[in-house]
């Protein structure tokens, strides 16, 4: 009688080891490491995307434009609510194949998102490896 209970307990404990230490969705509002940025990550079809909700520049001038965009036809669009992350696929803790738009220099970079914990993620953007920049973002509750 004790053997089936022990077997069930072992099965449950080993199942717990295989699961991540946190069961958290990456969607939500995140504080960036630079310029007071706040980015809302959400699902866009089968991928993840993110829009710039706020930043120091947006707070000082809500109508600030994407003036440094390499595409001159896009320089008149507002930074507020502009999509800056797109096409990230994968999960549940790492998404790859995405693009990161950086309004500070008008460049678009290949990127990965790694969920480090329920309240911290790592965003990595690369021109081409190893020319990359990594930031840690924290969840805004």
C-alpha positions, -999 to +999 in steps of 0.1 A: +000+000+000+028+024+008+046+017-026+019+033-048+017+064-026+055+067-027+055+063-065+028+090-068+048+114-046+080+108-066+061+114-099+046+147-086+080+159-072+098+151-104+071+168-125+077+199-104+114+198-112+107+199-149+084+230-147+099+264-146+103+280-111+078+306-121+047+304-142+044+339-155+033+354-188+057+379-204+028+401-215+023+433-195+039+467-189+077+468-185+101+495-173+131+498-196+167+505-184+171+537-204+152+570-209+124+561-185+108+540-212+077+519-205+068+492-230+036+471-232+043+436-244+013+417-259+004+389-282+001+399-319-013+368-336+012+340-330+040+363-319+049+389-293+050+426-300+056+456-278+046+493-280+063+523-264+037+536-239+058+563-222+094+577-219+111+608-206+108+623-241+071+615-243+064+629-208+081+662-217+064+664-251+035+639-258+036+648-295+073+639-299+080+623-333+102+594-346+126+620-360+157+597-363+140+569-383+162+558-411+130+558-433+122+594-439+086+587-446+082+574-410+098+604-392+065+622-386+049+593-367+045+598-329+067+579-305+038+574-281+022+539-287+046+532-315+054+495-320+090+489-312+091+451-307+076+427-332+077+391-346+091+374-315+082+337-314+088+309-290+082+308-252+074+301-225+106+318-212+125+327-244+114+343-276+136+347-307+135+359-343+121+392-334+129+428-343+137+457-319+133+493-332+154+518-313+140+553-317+172+568-302+192+560-334+164+550-358+178+515-362+161+481-362+179+451-348+174+414-345+163+405-309+156+379-283+135+382-251+143+360-221+120+359-191+144+358-161+117+358-134+081+368-130+092+404-128+124+406-149+132+401-185+163+404-207+160+421-241+189+416-264+192+435-297+220+428-323+232+444-354+250+411-360+264+389-333+285+397-314+276+434-318+247+433-294+232+453-265+213+438-236+190+454-212+171+441-182+136+453-178+114+452-147+076+445-146+054+475-137+026+463-114 
